[in-house]
Amino acid sequence: MSAANGIIVVLNKPGIKEYLQSESVKAELQRRAENIKKRAGGEGYAIDVRKSPTRVRVEVAAVSEKAKKDESERGTLRRAIGD
């Protein structure tokens, strides 16, 4: 519980966990990962989706030698996220 200016906020932790592991959050993260992959060049990048104990996690990674080199030299994924 937290009190500020007489307001008490109680988080529904099981509800938050359920939401962060939901199919709608998974679909949104996958959509964003696909966009990042596409902006990074697509080929040579892979998307990994995992469900952790508290949330869904999505990772875009350079997997081919060409993509790894490009990522190392140019920061392709960081640029794809920031653009």
C-alpha positions as CSV (number, residue, x, y, z in Angstrom):
1,M,0.0,0.0,0.0
2,S,1.0,3.6,-0.7
3,A,-0.4,6.8,0.7
4,A,0.1,10.2,-0.9
5,N,-2.2,13.1,-0.2
6,G,-4.7,10.8,1.5
7,I,-5.0,8.5,-1.6
8,I,-4.3,4.8,-1.0
9,V,-3.4,2.6,-4.0
10,V,-3.6,-1.2,-3.7
11,L,-2.2,-3.1,-6.6
12,N,-3.9,-6.3,-7.7
13,K,-0.7,-8.3,-8.2
14,P,-2.3,-11.5,-9.5
15,G,-4.3,-9.4,-12.0
16,I,-1.1,-7.6,-13.1
17,K,0.7,-10.9,-13.5
18,E,-2.2,-12.3,-15.5
19,Y,-2.3,-9.3,-17.8
20,L,1.5,-9.3,-18.4
21,Q,1.2,-13.0,-19.4
22,S,-1.9,-12.5,-21.5
23,E,-2.3,-13.3,-25.2
24,S,-3.0,-9.6,-26.0
25,V,0.3,-8.5,-24.5
26,K,2.1,-11.4,-26.3
27,A,0.5,-10.3,-29.6
28,E,1.4,-6.7,-29.1
29,L,5.0,-7.5,-28.2
30,Q,5.3,-9.9,-31.2
31,R,3.9,-7.1,-33.5
32,R,6.5,-4.7,-32.2
33,A,9.3,-7.3,-32.5
34,E,8.3,-7.9,-36.2
35,N,8.5,-4.2,-36.9
36,I,11.9,-4.0,-35.3
37,K,13.1,-7.0,-37.2
38,K,11.8,-5.5,-40.5
39,R,13.5,-2.2,-39.8
40,A,16.7,-3.9,-39.0
41,G,16.7,-5.6,-42.4
42,G,14.7,-8.7,-41.6
43,E,17.0,-11.4,-43.0
44,G,19.5,-12.6,-40.4
45,Y,17.4,-11.6,-37.4
46,A,15.3,-13.9,-35.3
47,I,12.4,-13.3,-32.8
48,D,12.2,-15.3,-29.6
49,V,9.1,-15.3,-27.5
50,R,9.1,-16.6,-23.9
51,K,6.7,-16.7,-21.0
52,S,8.6,-16.1,-17.8
53,P,7.1,-16.6,-14.3
54,T,5.9,-12.9,-14.3
55,R,5.5,-11.8,-17.9
56,V,5.8,-12.5,-21.6
57,R,9.2,-11.6,-23.0
58,V,10.2,-11.0,-26.7
59,E,13.7,-10.7,-28.0
60,V,15.0,-9.7,-31.5
61,A,18.5,-10.9,-32.1
62,A,21.0,-11.0,-34.9
63,V,21.7,-14.6,-35.8
64,S,23.5,-14.7,-39.1
65,E,27.1,-13.7,-39.4
66,K,26.2,-10.7,-41.6
67,A,23.5,-9.5,-39.2
68,K,25.9,-9.9,-36.2
69,K,28.6,-7.9,-38.0
70,D,26.1,-5.2,-39.0
71,E,24.8,-5.1,-35.4
72,S,28.3,-4.8,-34.0
73,E,29.4,-2.1,-36.4
74,R,26.2,-0.1,-36.8
75,G,24.0,-0.8,-33.8
76,T,21.2,-1.9,-36.2
77,L,18.8,-3.1,-33.6
78,R,19.2,-0.1,-31.4
79,R,18.5,2.1,-34.4
80,A,15.5,0.0,-35.4
81,I,14.0,0.5,-31.9
82,G,14.8,4.2,-31.8
83,D,13.6,5.2,-35.2
